[in-house]
Amino acid sequence: MKETPIRKEIVDQLVSNLGIKDFAKATIREVKQVAAMAEKQSGVEFIKMEMGIPGLPAAKVGVDAQIKALQDGIAHSYPDIQGAPSLKKEASRFVKAFIGIDIAPEGCVPVCGSMQGTFASFLTCSQASKEKDTVLFIDPGFPVQKMQLQVQGVKYETFDVYDYRGDKLQGKLESYLEKGNICAIVYSNPNNPAWICLNEDELKVIGTLATKYDVIVMEDLAYFAMDFRKDLSTPFEPPYQPTVARYTDNYILLISGSKAFSYAGERIGVTCISDKLFHRHYPDLAARYEGLPFGLVFSTRMLYALSSGTSHSAQFAMAAMLKAACDGDYDFRAEVSVYARRAHKLKEIFCRHKFYVVYDKDLDEPIADGFYFTIGYPGMTSGQLAHELMYYGVSAICLITTGSHQEGLRVCTSFIEDNQYELLEQRMAVFEENNPV
């Protein structure tokens, strides 16, 4: 056995001190903490792949607009709970430009990041019909969304889509919907953590069934237009970001400023509710909230109770970024495409040393390179692999925490530095030697 870059005793003691019984179930924060402390104690640089934080500067057009708004005195004023008119207008236009669908400005409501958008959406969807009290996740997915439901006391079901792509999706999905208790379906596209991208045929299945069973689809577009296999960068021209919105009126789109515009710190996003759903009256919502329709319950009750609106100056930043993208003055895709280049290099290194990509295909097409990808190693469980990689100064989270049933890890490309490719190559060569297949 070759010596590992970090002594095993250091990692094992830290894991024990933090009370982590099963590394497969360690949270992102716990993995991050072990990595940071091991790096400090050993003096060895860690290659950190556990946190999904943007690794690029915030979009300048947004920063400039936010500074101007603050200088103009906007900070003294409460924002309208429905959102700044300029942001609502540009969000509606952005949806048309890059998704190719029409949503009225009134249905485009700013939120404190998509996290708040999902929280308020869960509240509204789960109260819309008393008999529909359960959310269905098409997993793997973002673990914190399930925590949100735990906080709310709302039930959820989940299935790993790994074995149910293409023609198999309808039967699996319908087996849940036919019970009559599902209020909402949730997925991300591109997917966190697997980076799979549901195609138009699969989205049509989801939309058709959502209409048939009267279920609301929450489409999380946190990684907007980041399927780098297609040129989705030209506004008002196809190809567009794939969406369920072409196949049902029962949808909510969650558009975040965090990844596409690297504006994570200001907690800004837009929740876009279809025109029909925005104005729909659900008897149970109406009885509870003075006869209000779905969209106004979402904004004037849920969001108002949560935060009384969204950061005023950040709304001007988001409006400016969306406008510049629609006008063709700001190619946000060109900036974030660095993640794809990083993923390609990282996959090559891992695969050269006997690792494999767990979620490797979109049906018959190789998975896109992007913000995330997944890796496994022959003969190792998720927990074993994550723990073992810590000895080599590499940190990543286990897929089990995302609702996946596959053995492997999620790798995030956002913090990879150019000098770390060679470092990873050297360390994985030792890993392979120490762990022969």
Number of C-alpha atoms within 10 A of each C-alpha: 8 8 12 17 16 21 15 16 10 17 23 17 13 16 21 10 10 11 11 16 10 11 18 22 18 21 16 17 12 18 25 19 15 21 25 15 14 26 19 12 12 15 10 13 18 23 21 23 22 26 19 18 17 22 17 16 10 19 20 16 19 25 19 13 20 22 15 15 18 15 11 11 10 17 13 9 9 12 17 15 18 24 22 18 17 15 25 24 18 22 30 22 24 25 24 19 23 23 23 21 16 16 22 18 21 19 25 31 28 34 29 24 24 25 20 24 28 23 19 23 27 25 18 20 23 23 18 22 16 12 12 19 18 20 24 22 23 21 24 27 25 18 17 12 17 20 13 18 19 12 10 13 9 17 16 18 14 18 18 17 20 20 10 16 17 17 11 12 18 17 12 15 20 16 9 15 21 12 10 14 20 26 27 26 23 20 20 26 24 25 24 26 28 32 27 26 20 21 17 15 14 19 20 19 20 22 23 19 19 26 16 13 16 18 25 24 26 26 22 26 22 24 23 24 22 29 25 18 12 12 14 20 24 17 21 18 13 14 15 21 23 22 23 26 23 17 19 24 21 24 28 26 24 28 27 29 29 21 24 24 26 22 26 18 13 19 19 27 29 28 29 28 28 24 19 16 18 24 15 15 17 16 15 13 21 15 10 12 15 9 15 20 19 23 26 19 25 24 25 17 17 20 26 17 11 14 13 17 21 29 20 22 26 27 30 25 27 31 24 23 30 26 21 18 21 23 16 13 11 18 17 22 20 10 15 24 17 17 23 21 15 22 22 15 13 22 18 13 19 20 15 14 19 17 19 18 19 19 19 19 17 17 14 8 8 12 19 24 25 26 31 25 27 25 24 25 23 14 12 14 17 24 20 17 23 24 25 20 17 27 24 24 24 21 27 26 32 33 27 20 20 23 21 22 15 18 22 30 32 30 27 28 29 25 19 17 12 9 8 16 16 11 14 19 17 13 20 22 16 18 21 16 13 13 15 10 11
